[in-house]
């Protein structure tokens, strides 16, 4: 599973979830990784994934609702995700996943990590391992094959799914609030976003925001630099946009 864009108006993350199996797979028993049975990290897929949430990584003014954020979620934006290989060819091993935005005809680089010992503004295996170490989380991403396994899955072909959804298991706290909820917000990695979680239950959302909508438009894929308009064709760091 490759979570290209998980977001609400206050927080966002992109996350690869590599697996040790190929194609559609019906799990049973321990291979399902049932967290309630203490088997979360025994399954065939990396359920935590290696997420890059700018707020969680310390760039708290990067994305949010309002003009004072670098990316203002109250207005239209273009979300660009780039998959880079170790040898810069389509046949290479996936080595980096980059994100940037285009808003008001301006390219906005993704927020960089401000967590000590964790560097950069893109997902690499080194970033993932450093993040897991800094947050004292199991490195199941590496154990399940890391970006190489994620790239192999993408090569085999994946289905693009677009949705609007809520979360009865964790009330979306993993995206925009404190998670795990019993942990102190002072612990590195626990604060995922600015929300307090008091109005995140599906029952409240479905009653108070039953008419909520989202619009996805102009979905494109192609070689690096081919999915943005020609007047934005310039370099952001070392990546052609």
C-alpha beads as a LAMMPS data file, in Angstrom:
LAMMPS data file: protein, C-alpha beads

241 atoms
240 bonds

1 atom types
1 bond types

-500.0 500.0 xlo xhi
-500.0 500.0 ylo yhi
-500.0 500.0 zlo zhi

Masses

1 110.0

Atoms # bond

1 1 1 0.000 0.000 0.000
2 1 1 1.266 3.450 -0.941
3 1 1 -0.591 6.237 0.824
4 1 1 0.118 9.118 -1.525
5 1 1 -2.177 11.659 0.124
6 1 1 -3.825 11.223 3.518
7 1 1 -5.011 14.569 4.743
8 1 1 -7.608 16.825 6.239
9 1 1 -7.389 20.575 6.491
10 1 1 -4.983 20.544 9.449
11 1 1 -2.519 17.721 8.767
12 1 1 -1.245 15.464 6.015
13 1 1 1.097 12.515 5.532
14 1 1 2.411 10.317 2.740
15 1 1 3.415 6.793 3.683
16 1 1 4.784 3.638 2.015
17 1 1 3.664 0.320 3.557
18 1 1 5.831 -2.488 2.091
19 1 1 4.800 -6.132 2.345
20 1 1 6.652 -9.439 2.132
21 1 1 4.044 -11.019 -0.176
22 1 1 3.187 -10.270 -3.791
23 1 1 -0.205 -9.332 -5.172
24 1 1 -3.625 -9.785 -3.580
25 1 1 -3.310 -11.923 -0.461
26 1 1 -5.871 -13.208 2.036
27 1 1 -4.140 -13.504 5.396
28 1 1 -5.005 -15.778 8.273
29 1 1 -3.757 -16.001 11.837
30 1 1 -0.485 -14.345 12.735
31 1 1 0.206 -13.228 9.155
32 1 1 -2.653 -10.691 9.500
33 1 1 -0.701 -8.770 12.130
34 1 1 -3.588 -8.339 14.588
35 1 1 -2.602 -5.591 17.009
36 1 1 -5.214 -6.635 19.581
37 1 1 -3.409 -9.974 19.851
38 1 1 0.025 -8.399 20.147
39 1 1 0.895 -9.541 16.625
40 1 1 1.023 -6.183 14.810
41 1 1 4.633 -6.595 13.734
42 1 1 4.348 -10.309 12.958
43 1 1 2.166 -9.879 9.879
44 1 1 3.140 -9.786 6.234
45 1 1 2.796 -6.001 5.840
46 1 1 4.265 -2.959 7.543
47 1 1 1.158 -1.506 9.181
48 1 1 2.910 1.539 10.645
49 1 1 4.599 2.421 7.387
50 1 1 7.229 5.126 7.095
51 1 1 5.153 8.273 7.279
52 1 1 6.274 11.789 6.501
53 1 1 3.963 14.142 8.331
54 1 1 5.526 17.613 8.374
55 1 1 3.867 18.530 11.683
56 1 1 5.092 15.350 13.337
57 1 1 8.580 16.030 12.031
58 1 1 8.628 19.529 13.532
59 1 1 7.591 21.720 10.570
60 1 1 4.396 22.904 12.206
61 1 1 3.870 25.936 9.986
62 1 1 4.148 23.993 6.755
63 1 1 0.572 22.778 6.144
64 1 1 -2.751 23.904 7.567
65 1 1 -5.921 25.923 7.192
66 1 1 -5.067 29.576 6.612
67 1 1 -2.784 31.971 4.790
68 1 1 -0.106 31.842 7.502
69 1 1 0.837 28.281 6.478
70 1 1 3.289 27.546 3.663
71 1 1 0.573 25.373 2.111
72 1 1 -2.932 26.703 2.760
73 1 1 -5.445 23.850 2.789
74 1 1 -8.364 26.273 2.440
75 1 1 -7.448 26.840 -1.214
76 1 1 -6.787 24.587 -4.227
77 1 1 -3.347 23.049 -4.522
78 1 1 -1.509 20.583 -6.696
79 1 1 0.061 17.676 -4.827
80 1 1 3.090 16.200 -6.604
81 1 1 4.715 12.934 -5.540
82 1 1 7.911 11.755 -7.209
83 1 1 9.427 8.276 -7.097
84 1 1 13.188 8.275 -7.653
85 1 1 15.445 5.271 -8.236
86 1 1 19.034 4.625 -7.262
87 1 1 20.276 4.946 -10.861
88 1 1 17.709 7.457 -12.191
89 1 1 16.142 4.929 -14.565
90 1 1 12.733 3.246 -14.587
91 1 1 14.459 -0.088 -14.040
92 1 1 16.276 1.071 -10.914
93 1 1 15.527 0.342 -7.266
94 1 1 13.185 2.802 -5.570
95 1 1 15.392 4.894 -3.301
96 1 1 13.438 8.067 -2.535
97 1 1 9.889 9.428 -2.467
98 1 1 9.597 13.202 -2.741
99 1 1 6.664 15.535 -2.256
100 1 1 6.122 19.141 -3.229
101 1 1 3.119 21.349 -3.809
102 1 1 2.096 23.942 -6.353
103 1 1 -0.180 26.689 -5.076
104 1 1 -0.855 30.085 -6.625
105 1 1 1.569 29.081 -9.411
106 1 1 4.376 28.754 -6.887
107 1 1 6.306 25.585 -6.084
108 1 1 6.388 24.856 -2.352
109 1 1 8.980 22.357 -1.149
110 1 1 7.856 19.892 1.485
111 1 1 8.677 20.820 5.058
112 1 1 11.985 19.479 6.352
113 1 1 12.458 17.406 9.458
114 1 1 13.458 19.356 12.551
115 1 1 13.799 16.261 14.714
116 1 1 17.375 15.834 15.990
117 1 1 19.117 13.043 14.115
118 1 1 16.476 12.873 11.368
119 1 1 17.307 14.885 8.272
120 1 1 15.713 15.807 4.971
121 1 1 12.277 16.464 3.498
122 1 1 11.744 13.212 1.610
123 1 1 11.364 9.521 2.377
124 1 1 14.451 7.332 2.064
125 1 1 15.410 4.166 3.906
126 1 1 17.910 6.199 5.930
127 1 1 15.194 8.709 6.847
128 1 1 12.862 5.889 7.904
129 1 1 15.449 4.172 10.081
130 1 1 16.457 7.463 11.712
131 1 1 12.826 8.393 12.346
132 1 1 12.030 5.024 13.926
133 1 1 15.074 5.363 16.143
134 1 1 14.218 8.936 17.187
135 1 1 10.615 8.016 18.007
136 1 1 11.497 4.643 19.619
137 1 1 9.223 2.821 17.149
138 1 1 9.878 -0.658 15.691
139 1 1 11.497 -0.416 12.256
140 1 1 9.018 -2.717 10.567
141 1 1 9.484 -0.743 7.348
142 1 1 13.025 -2.046 6.981
143 1 1 12.015 -5.517 8.169
144 1 1 9.394 -5.736 5.422
145 1 1 11.813 -4.738 2.664
146 1 1 11.846 -0.933 2.809
147 1 1 11.573 1.176 -0.320
148 1 1 12.898 -1.580 -2.547
149 1 1 9.877 -3.753 -1.697
150 1 1 7.568 -0.773 -2.150
151 1 1 9.055 -0.106 -5.577
152 1 1 8.618 -3.721 -6.616
153 1 1 4.929 -3.509 -5.721
154 1 1 4.553 -0.328 -7.751
155 1 1 6.234 -2.038 -10.703
156 1 1 3.727 -4.876 -10.508
157 1 1 0.901 -2.346 -10.689
158 1 1 -1.404 -0.899 -8.040
159 1 1 -4.980 0.429 -8.031
160 1 1 -5.515 4.136 -7.394
161 1 1 -8.284 4.636 -4.820
162 1 1 -9.741 8.069 -3.982
163 1 1 -11.989 8.408 -0.960
164 1 1 -13.282 10.479 1.930
165 1 1 -13.397 8.522 5.166
166 1 1 -13.421 8.493 8.953
167 1 1 -11.790 6.158 11.451
168 1 1 -13.675 4.202 14.062
169 1 1 -10.546 2.528 15.421
170 1 1 -8.378 5.527 16.336
171 1 1 -10.537 8.561 15.453
172 1 1 -7.848 9.685 12.996
173 1 1 -5.577 10.697 15.863
174 1 1 -2.636 9.084 14.020
175 1 1 -2.997 11.871 11.425
176 1 1 -3.796 15.107 13.261
177 1 1 -3.668 14.677 17.044
178 1 1 -1.734 12.865 19.789
179 1 1 -1.139 9.200 19.063
180 1 1 -0.973 6.856 20.855
181 1 1 -3.512 8.863 22.911
182 1 1 -2.214 7.598 26.268
183 1 1 1.319 8.828 25.546
184 1 1 2.629 12.202 26.681
185 1 1 2.635 14.850 23.929
186 1 1 6.181 15.629 25.040
187 1 1 7.414 12.277 23.735
188 1 1 8.969 12.719 20.265
189 1 1 6.649 11.590 17.477
190 1 1 3.427 11.547 19.498
191 1 1 2.138 14.916 18.274
192 1 1 0.860 14.302 14.731
193 1 1 -1.133 17.531 14.350
194 1 1 -2.788 20.413 16.244
195 1 1 -6.197 18.785 16.872
196 1 1 -7.255 17.686 20.367
197 1 1 -9.320 14.747 19.126
198 1 1 -12.498 15.787 20.935
199 1 1 -14.538 16.017 17.718
200 1 1 -12.869 13.268 15.693
201 1 1 -15.280 10.417 16.397
202 1 1 -17.160 9.131 13.329
203 1 1 -20.485 9.616 15.133
204 1 1 -19.791 13.328 15.579
205 1 1 -18.374 13.815 12.085
206 1 1 -21.316 12.141 10.387
207 1 1 -23.782 14.272 12.326
208 1 1 -21.987 17.626 12.223
209 1 1 -20.336 17.363 8.796
210 1 1 -22.582 15.070 6.806
211 1 1 -22.206 17.289 3.734
212 1 1 -18.381 17.299 3.757
213 1 1 -16.859 16.948 0.299
214 1 1 -13.494 16.785 -1.395
215 1 1 -12.570 17.380 -5.031
216 1 1 -9.757 15.566 -6.847
217 1 1 -9.054 17.001 -10.276
218 1 1 -6.492 16.718 -13.067
219 1 1 -4.939 13.481 -11.828
220 1 1 -1.773 12.856 -13.825
221 1 1 1.185 10.525 -13.911
222 1 1 4.329 10.452 -15.998
223 1 1 8.037 11.087 -16.068
224 1 1 9.553 13.599 -13.660
225 1 1 8.624 17.102 -14.699
226 1 1 5.858 16.038 -17.059
227 1 1 2.839 16.512 -14.794
228 1 1 3.182 20.212 -13.986
229 1 1 2.712 23.108 -16.381
230 1 1 5.595 24.193 -18.584
231 1 1 6.115 27.496 -16.775
232 1 1 6.885 25.532 -13.603
233 1 1 9.475 23.340 -15.318
234 1 1 12.459 24.145 -13.178
235 1 1 14.552 22.381 -10.591
236 1 1 13.657 22.065 -6.915
237 1 1 16.885 20.908 -5.328
238 1 1 17.957 18.027 -7.563
239 1 1 14.490 17.050 -8.759
240 1 1 12.937 18.291 -11.955
241 1 1 9.469 19.708 -11.373

Bonds

1 1 1 2
2 1 2 3
3 1 3 4
4 1 4 5
5 1 5 6
6 1 6 7
7 1 7 8
8 1 8 9
9 1 9 10
10 1 10 11
11 1 11 12
12 1 12 13
13 1 13 14
14 1 14 15
15 1 15 16
16 1 16 17
17 1 17 18
18 1 18 19
19 1 19 20
20 1 20 21
21 1 21 22
22 1 22 23
23 1 23 24
24 1 24 25
25 1 25 26
26 1 26 27
27 1 27 28
28 1 28 29
29 1 29 30
30 1 30 31
31 1 31 32
32 1 32 33
33 1 33 34
34 1 34 35
35 1 35 36
36 1 36 37
37 1 37 38
38 1 38 39
39 1 39 40
40 1 40 41
41 1 41 42
42 1 42 43
43 1 43 44
44 1 44 45
45 1 45 46
46 1 46 47
47 1 47 48
48 1 48 49
49 1 49 50
50 1 50 51
51 1 51 52
52 1 52 53
53 1 53 54
54 1 54 55
55 1 55 56
56 1 56 57
57 1 57 58
58 1 58 59
59 1 59 60
60 1 60 61
61 1 61 62
62 1 62 63
63 1 63 64
64 1 64 65
65 1 65 66
66 1 66 67
67 1 67 68
68 1 68 69
69 1 69 70
70 1 70 71
71 1 71 72
72 1 72 73
73 1 73 74
74 1 74 75
75 1 75 76
76 1 76 77
77 1 77 78
78 1 78 79
79 1 79 80
80 1 80 81
81 1 81 82
82 1 82 83
83 1 83 84
84 1 84 85
85 1 85 86
86 1 86 87
87 1 87 88
88 1 88 89
89 1 89 90
90 1 90 91
91 1 91 92
92 1 92 93
93 1 93 94
94 1 94 95
95 1 95 96
96 1 96 97
97 1 97 98
98 1 98 99
99 1 99 100
100 1 100 101
101 1 101 102
102 1 102 103
103 1 103 104
104 1 104 105
105 1 105 106
106 1 106 107
107 1 107 108
108 1 108 109
109 1 109 110
110 1 110 111
111 1 111 112
112 1 112 113
113 1 113 114
114 1 114 115
115 1 115 116
116 1 116 117
117 1 117 118
118 1 118 119
119 1 119 120
120 1 120 121
121 1 121 122
122 1 122 123
123 1 123 124
124 1 124 125
125 1 125 126
126 1 126 127
127 1 127 128
128 1 128 129
129 1 129 130
130 1 130 131
131 1 131 132
132 1 132 133
133 1 133 134
134 1 134 135
135 1 135 136
136 1 136 137
137 1 137 138
138 1 138 139
139 1 139 140
140 1 140 141
141 1 141 142
142 1 142 143
143 1 143 144
144 1 144 145
145 1 145 146
146 1 146 147
147 1 147 148
148 1 148 149
149 1 149 150
150 1 150 151
151 1 151 152
152 1 152 153
153 1 153 154
154 1 154 155
155 1 155 156
156 1 156 157
157 1 157 158
158 1 158 159
159 1 159 160
160 1 160 161
161 1 161 162
162 1 162 163
163 1 163 164
164 1 164 165
165 1 165 166
166 1 166 167
167 1 167 168
168 1 168 169
169 1 169 170
170 1 170 171
171 1 171 172
172 1 172 173
173 1 173 174
174 1 174 175
175 1 175 176
176 1 176 177
177 1 177 178
178 1 178 179
179 1 179 180
180 1 180 181
181 1 181 182
182 1 182 183
183 1 183 184
184 1 184 185
185 1 185 186
186 1 186 187
187 1 187 188
188 1 188 189
189 1 189 190
190 1 190 191
191 1 191 192
192 1 192 193
193 1 193 194
194 1 194 195
195 1 195 196
196 1 196 197
197 1 197 198
198 1 198 199
199 1 199 200
200 1 200 201
201 1 201 202
202 1 202 203
203 1 203 204
204 1 204 205
205 1 205 206
206 1 206 207
207 1 207 208
208 1 208 209
209 1 209 210
210 1 210 211
211 1 211 212
212 1 212 213
213 1 213 214
214 1 214 215
215 1 215 216
216 1 216 217
217 1 217 218
218 1 218 219
219 1 219 220
220 1 220 221
221 1 221 222
222 1 222 223
223 1 223 224
224 1 224 225
225 1 225 226
226 1 226 227
227 1 227 228
228 1 228 229
229 1 229 230
230 1 230 231
231 1 231 232
232 1 232 233
233 1 233 234
234 1 234 235
235 1 235 236
236 1 236 237
237 1 237 238
238 1 238 239
239 1 239 240
240 1 240 241
